[in-house]
Amino acid sequence: MSNLIDHYCSESFWKDEDLVVMTPDNGGDAERIFSPDIKGQLREHVLFQTSGSSGAAKWVALSKRALLSSATQVCEHFEVWAGDVWGLCLPIYHVGGFGVLARSYVSGCGVSHFAEKWDASKAVAQMKVDGVTLLSLVPAQVVDIVNAGIKSPATIRAVIVGGGYLTTDLKEKAEALGWKVLPSYGMTETASQVATGDAGDGWIDTISGWDFQLAENGCLKVRGAALLTAYVEEVDGQWSVSDALHDGWFQTKDVVELGEDKIRVVRRADRILKILGELVDVSELEFEISEALKLEVILLEIPDERRGVKLVPVVERAMNSDEVEMLNGYSGLRALEKFIVLEDGFPRTPLGKIDRKAVRARVF
């Protein structure tokens, strides 16, 4: 492991009380970003950047205790022990990557860090050499592996896929190559996943240590020891710490269904639009179309004088007339005038999520 990875897996790091800020370029340096007051309020915390609704800088403050609590929960869920080797192919300045290091610390398991720019063939080759047994990936990385036809190393017993939706088609293709892929659900605010495992029909097994409730609008509320402490936001050039919890609960923007020890994500609550007087769930529509076409599709929302809002599909390859005709049958896409093809692929975040702001900037 590199010196930096060794550092984040060490007892000295986890016992240190200073605030740590995870960014791609500064290796955890908080000195040049935050005031002594902010650093004093958030001792023994790690900050991970996220995007605020206004586009202003926003950070999620996770205590080291919360990160270790999440790591312990995940390790118990997968029965991780010192003989395991966890493959790290995600950036450590995101909680998905950093969580692997916390799991190494609490379990004593090894870490195989693929430090180069993501390359499916090279990454899997390293997994074979290092004897990786557990792996965290995002859907885009699974797509690359499947497209390259790369079979799973025999040592891997589970691949946790998070940071985006794992389609049924992609899951089946990965499994045909021997990859034991498991969908997961979580967010930065929960220090990692709160559910991992295929319970069938879109349901995911919940991880012990979490309480779940539904808010009046159907959105998920979670409570547990691994929750964030606060948000740190920049407003008018000033940094402030704001509480993100209400009576110990964090409310997400995800509409879900809850079962016994399982959860199913239905849609995002903040992407419901009225088009020609009819409510359209944009996230659900994207999912349905992507599943039907076996092609990743996003829908850009464009102001329209007559309809109020017009949805324009953006894809990575041209669609034939039958596919376009099928799209015309969906509510919100009737009388489809055009679709946009990004032949060089969707711009993505370091975690492989489609960067919607970048897509819009490129298209319009």
C-alpha positions in Angstrom: 0.0 0.0 0.0 1.1 3.6 -0.5 2.2 5.7 2.4 -1.1 7.7 2.2 -3.2 4.5 2.3 -1.1 3.1 5.1 -1.7 6.4 7.0 -5.5 6.2 6.7 -5.5 2.6 7.9 -3.3 3.3 10.9 -4.2 3.7 14.6 -2.4 7.0 14.7 -4.9 8.5 12.1 -8.0 7.2 13.8 -6.8 8.4 17.2 -5.8 11.9 16.0 -8.3 14.6 16.9 -7.6 17.1 14.1 -10.2 17.8 11.5 -9.4 16.1 8.1 -10.7 17.5 4.8 -10.8 15.0 1.9 -10.2 16.6 -1.4 -8.5 15.3 -4.6 -5.6 17.8 -4.4 -4.7 18.4 -0.8 -4.5 15.0 0.8 -6.6 16.0 3.8 -5.2 19.5 4.5 -7.7 21.6 6.4 -5.5 24.6 7.1 -6.1 26.6 3.9 -9.9 25.9 3.8 -11.5 26.4 7.2 -11.1 28.8 10.1 -9.9 27.8 13.5 -13.5 28.1 14.7 -14.8 25.5 12.2 -11.9 23.2 13.0 -12.6 23.6 16.7 -16.2 22.6 16.3 -15.4 19.6 14.2 -12.5 17.9 15.9 -12.2 14.2 15.2 -14.2 14.6 12.0 -13.6 13.9 8.3 -15.2 16.2 5.7 -16.4 14.9 2.3 -17.5 17.3 -0.4 -20.9 17.1 -1.9 -23.0 19.4 -4.1 -25.4 21.9 -2.5 -28.7 22.8 -4.1 -27.4 26.2 -5.0 -24.2 24.9 -6.4 -22.2 26.5 -3.6 -19.5 24.4 -1.8 -21.0 22.0 0.8 -19.3 19.4 3.0 -20.7 16.4 4.9 -19.1 16.2 8.4 -18.7 12.6 9.5 -17.1 11.8 12.9 -14.4 9.2 13.0 -16.7 7.3 15.4 -19.4 7.3 12.7 -17.0 6.1 10.0 -15.8 3.3 12.2 -19.4 2.4 13.2 -20.3 2.1 9.5 -17.2 0.0 8.8 -18.0 -2.4 11.7 -21.6 -2.8 10.4 -20.4 -3.6 6.9 -17.7 -6.0 8.1 -20.2 -7.9 10.3 -22.6 -8.0 7.3 -20.0 -9.7 5.1 -18.2 -11.5 7.9 -14.9 -9.8 7.0 -11.8 -11.1 8.7 -8.1 -10.4 8.7 -7.5 -12.9 5.9 -9.7 -10.9 3.4 -8.3 -8.5 0.9 -10.6 -5.6 -0.1 -10.1 -4.2 -3.6 -10.0 -0.4 -3.6 -10.7 1.1 -7.1 -12.6 4.2 -5.9 -11.1 7.6 -5.0 -10.5 7.9 -1.2 -11.8 11.5 -1.1 -15.3 10.0 -1.6 -16.8 8.1 1.3 -17.2 5.0 -0.9 -13.4 4.6 -1.2 -12.5 5.9 2.2 -14.9 3.4 3.8 -12.7 0.6 2.5 -9.8 1.9 4.6 -12.0 2.2 7.7 -13.0 -1.5 7.2 -9.4 -2.5 6.9 -8.7 -0.8 10.2 -11.5 -2.4 12.1 -11.1 -5.9 10.7 -7.4 -6.1 10.0 -8.1 -7.1 6.4 -5.7 -6.2 3.6 -6.3 -3.5 0.9 -5.4 -3.9 -2.7 -5.3 -0.3 -4.0 -5.5 0.2 -7.7 -3.9 3.7 -7.8 -3.9 4.2 -11.6 -6.6 5.8 -13.7 -9.4 3.3 -13.9 -8.7 0.6 -16.5 -10.8 -2.6 -16.2 -8.3 -5.0 -17.5 -5.4 -3.7 -15.5 -7.5 -3.4 -12.3 -8.7 -7.0 -12.6 -5.2 -8.2 -13.3 -4.1 -6.6 -10.0 -7.0 -8.2 -8.2 -5.8 -11.6 -9.3 -2.3 -11.0 -8.2 -3.3 -9.6 -4.8 -6.0 -12.3 -4.1 -8.9 -9.8 -3.7 -11.9 -11.3 -1.9 -14.2 -8.3 -1.6 -14.6 -5.4 -3.9 -16.5 -2.0 -4.1 -17.4 -0.7 -7.5 -19.8 1.8 -9.2 -22.1 0.7 -12.1 -19.9 2.4 -14.7 -17.0 0.2 -13.7 -19.2 -2.9 -13.9 -20.2 -1.8 -17.4 -16.5 -1.5 -18.4 -15.8 -5.0 -17.1 -18.8 -6.5 -18.8 -18.1 -4.8 -22.1 -14.5 -6.1 -22.0 -15.8 -9.6 -21.2 -13.5 -10.0 -18.2 -14.3 -12.9 -16.0 -14.2 -12.6 -12.2 -11.1 -13.8 -10.3 -12.0 -17.0 -8.4 -11.1 -15.4 -5.1 -13.8 -12.7 -5.1 -16.8 -13.6 -3.0 -18.8 -10.4 -3.2 -18.8 -7.2 -5.3 -20.7 -4.3 -3.7 -22.1 -2.0 -6.3 -23.2 1.5 -5.2 -23.2 5.1 -6.3 -25.9 4.5 -8.9 -28.6 2.1 -10.0 -27.5 -1.5 -11.0 -29.8 -2.5 -13.9 -31.1 -6.0 -14.1 -29.5 -6.4 -17.5 -26.1 -5.3 -16.3 -26.3 -7.5 -13.2 -27.2 -10.6 -15.3 -24.3 -9.9 -17.7 -21.9 -9.5 -14.8 -23.1 -12.7 -13.2 -22.7 -14.6 -16.4 -19.0 -13.7 -16.2 -18.8 -15.0 -12.6 -19.0 -11.7 -10.8 -21.0 -12.0 -7.5 -22.5 -8.5 -7.7 -24.7 -7.1 -4.9 -26.6 -3.8 -5.2 -26.2 -1.4 -2.3 -27.9 1.7 -1.1 -26.4 4.5 0.9 -25.1 8.0 0.7 -22.3 10.2 2.1 -24.5 11.2 5.0 -24.7 7.6 6.2 -20.9 7.1 6.0 -21.5 4.3 3.5 -24.3 1.9 2.7 -27.3 1.1 4.9 -28.4 -1.8 2.7 -26.5 -4.3 0.6 -27.6 -7.6 -0.9 -30.0 -8.9 -3.5 -33.3 -9.7 -1.9 -35.0 -10.0 -5.3 -37.5 -7.9 -7.3 -35.5 -4.7 -6.6 -35.3 -5.2 -2.8 -32.0 -4.8 -1.0 -31.1 -6.4 2.3 -30.7 -3.8 5.1 -27.6 -3.7 7.3 -28.1 -4.1 11.1 -27.5 -1.0 13.2 -30.0 1.2 11.3 -33.5 2.3 12.1 -35.8 3.2 9.2 -39.0 5.2 8.9 -41.1 6.7 6.2 -41.8 10.5 6.2 -45.3 11.7 5.3 -44.2 12.2 1.7 -42.9 8.7 1.5 -39.2 9.6 1.7 -36.9 7.5 3.8 -35.7 8.6 7.2 -32.7 6.8 8.8 -31.2 6.8 12.3 -28.0 5.2 13.4 -24.6 5.7 14.9 -23.0 6.2 11.5 -25.0 9.3 10.6 -23.3 12.6 9.8 -22.9 15.2 12.5 -23.6 18.3 10.3 -23.2 20.1 7.0 -20.5 22.7 6.4 -21.7 25.2 3.8 -20.3 28.4 2.3 -22.8 31.2 2.1 -21.8 34.6 0.8 -18.2 33.7 1.3 -18.7 32.6 5.0 -18.5 29.1 6.3 -21.1 27.8 8.7 -21.9 24.5 10.4 -25.6 23.5 10.2 -27.5 20.6 11.8 -28.7 18.0 9.4 -30.7 15.9 11.8 -34.2 16.2 13.3 -34.6 14.4 16.6 -31.7 12.1 15.6 -33.2 11.3 12.2 -31.9 12.1 8.7 -34.5 12.5 6.0 -33.4 11.5 2.5 -34.9 12.6 -0.8 -35.6 9.0 -1.8 -39.1 7.6 -1.9 -38.8 4.0 -0.8 -40.8 0.9 0.3 -39.8 -0.8 3.5 -40.1 -4.5 4.2 -38.8 -6.8 6.9 -35.1 -6.3 6.9 -35.2 -5.0 3.3 -35.7 -1.8 1.3 -36.7 -0.9 -2.2 -35.9 2.5 -3.7 -38.8 3.8 -5.8 -37.7 7.2 -7.0 -36.3 10.6 -6.1 -38.9 12.9 -4.6 -37.3 16.0 -6.1 -37.8 15.1 -9.8 -41.6 15.1 -10.1 -42.8 17.4 -12.9 -46.1 18.5 -14.3 -46.3 18.3 -18.1 -49.5 19.3 -19.8 -51.3 18.9 -16.5 -50.0 15.4 -15.8 -47.5 14.6 -13.1 -44.4 12.8 -14.5 -41.8 11.1 -12.3 -38.6 11.8 -14.2 -36.4 9.4 -12.3 -38.8 6.5 -12.7 -39.2 7.3 -16.4 -35.5 7.3 -16.9 -35.3 3.9 -15.2 -38.1 2.4 -17.2 -36.7 3.6 -20.5 -33.1 2.5 -19.7 -34.4 -1.0 -18.8 -36.5 -1.2 -21.9 -33.8 -0.1 -24.3 -31.0 -1.8 -22.3 -29.2 1.5 -22.7 -28.4 4.3 -20.2 -30.7 7.2 -20.8 -31.0 10.5 -19.0 -33.8 13.1 -19.6 -33.0 16.7 -19.6 -35.7 19.1 -18.5 -36.1 22.0 -20.9 -38.6 24.9 -20.4 -41.4 24.9 -23.0 -44.0 27.6 -23.5 -46.9 25.2 -24.3 -46.0 22.2 -22.2 -44.3 23.9 -19.3 -41.4 21.5 -19.4 -40.1 19.3 -22.3 -38.1 16.2 -21.7 -35.2 15.5 -24.1 -33.6 12.1 -24.0 -29.8 12.0 -24.1 -28.1 8.7 -25.0 -24.7 7.4 -26.0 -25.7 5.8 -29.3 -28.2 6.5 -32.1 -31.7 5.0 -31.7 -33.5 3.3 -34.5 -37.1 4.2 -35.5 -38.6 1.4 -33.4 -36.9 2.7 -30.3 -38.0 6.3 -31.0 -41.5 5.1 -31.5 -41.4 3.3 -28.2 -40.3 6.5 -26.5 -43.2 8.3 -27.9 -45.5 6.0 -25.9 -44.2 7.2 -22.5 -46.0 10.0 -20.7 -43.9 13.1 -20.8 -42.3 12.1 -24.1 -45.2 12.1 -26.5 -44.6 13.8 -29.8 -40.9 13.5 -29.2 -39.1 15.9 -31.5 -35.5 14.9 -31.0 -33.0 13.0 -28.9 -29.4 13.8 -28.3 -26.5 11.4 -28.8 -23.2 11.9 -27.0 -21.0 9.6 -29.0 -18.0 10.1 -26.8 -20.0 9.1 -23.8 -21.6 10.8 -20.8 -19.3 13.0 -18.7 -19.0 11.4 -15.3 -17.9 12.2 -11.8 -14.9 10.5 -10.2 -17.3 7.9 -8.8 -18.8 7.1 -12.3 -22.1 8.9 -11.9 -23.4 10.9 -14.9 -22.5 14.5 -14.4 -25.8 16.1 -15.3 -24.6 19.6 -15.1 -21.8 18.8 -17.5 -24.2 17.1 -19.9 -26.4 20.1 -20.0 -23.4 22.4 -20.5 -22.2 20.3 -23.3 -25.6 20.0 -25.0 -27.0 23.5 -24.7 
